[in-house]
Amino acid sequence: MSSTINLRNVVALIVSELGCVHPFRISRFLVLINWKLTELLGYPLLRFHVEGLKAGFYIPELPKVIEDDPCFKRDKARGCITFTCSKPLLPSWLHELIKDILRGAEGLSDEELNRLVIRDSRYDELLKRGGFLRLS
């Protein structure tokens, strides 16, 4: 198991926790996680681009993370991604933070989850900066 805190391992944990999940939802969770980490640490822990408009966005690195790793499997019938390897070992505080964010949004539809992000006061600045490109 890896203890590295990187985009791949956080995505792997998200998918491991949720089961079969669409990349759209993964991207929303990644932004929410980085915003929470910025509140706690004073800086985002993960580096990734965010491209989009007022109504929505995508993370260009996400398809490459999923497609380049044999642990991620596409379930075409259900239109989602699964994770088939052992959960990455992340620090327990980060694992708990991620689980809390996932639990807090578990009942939200895709539209509601998207609104949670795009209506946040930090969203316009995130688009302007092009994502979380500096870590400190």
Residue pairs with C-beta under 8 A, 6 or more apart in sequence:
1 86
1 87
1 88
1 89
2 9
2 88
2 89
3 88
3 89
3 90
3 91
4 88
5 45
5 46
5 90
5 91
5 94
6 46
7 30
7 46
7 47
7 48
7 61
7 62
7 65
8 65
8 69
8 88
9 88
9 90
10 30
10 33
10 46
10 90
10 98
11 26
11 30
11 62
11 65
11 66
11 72
12 69
12 71
12 72
12 83
12 85
12 87
12 88
13 87
13 88
13 90
13 95
13 98
14 21
14 26
14 29
14 30
14 98
14 102
15 21
15 26
15 72
15 81
15 82
15 83
16 83
16 87
16 88
17 98
17 99
17 102
18 25
18 102
19 82
20 75
20 78
20 80
20 81
20 82
21 80
21 81
22 79
22 80
22 81
22 110
23 62
23 63
23 66
23 81
24 110
24 114
25 110
25 113
26 62
26 81
27 57
27 58
27 59
27 62
28 105
28 113
28 114
28 116
28 117
29 98
29 101
29 102
29 105
30 46
30 48
30 59
30 62
31 50
31 57
31 117
31 126
32 101
32 105
32 116
32 117
33 46
33 97
33 98
33 101
34 44
34 45
34 46
34 132
35 44
35 120
35 122
36 97
36 101
37 43
37 44
37 45
37 46
37 97
38 44
40 97
43 134
43 135
43 136
44 132
44 135
45 94
45 135
46 132
47 131
47 132
47 133
47 134
47 135
48 59
48 60
48 61
48 62
48 131
48 132
49 59
49 60
49 61
49 130
49 131
49 133
50 57
50 58
50 59
50 126
50 127
50 130
50 131
50 132
51 57
51 58
51 59
51 60
51 130
51 131
52 58
52 127
53 127
54 118
54 124
54 127
55 118
56 114
56 118
57 117
57 118
57 127
59 131
65 72
66 72
66 74
66 81
71 83
71 84
71 85
72 81
72 82
72 83
72 84
73 81
73 82
73 83
73 84
74 80
74 81
75 81
75 82
90 98
105 113
105 116
108 116
117 123
126 132
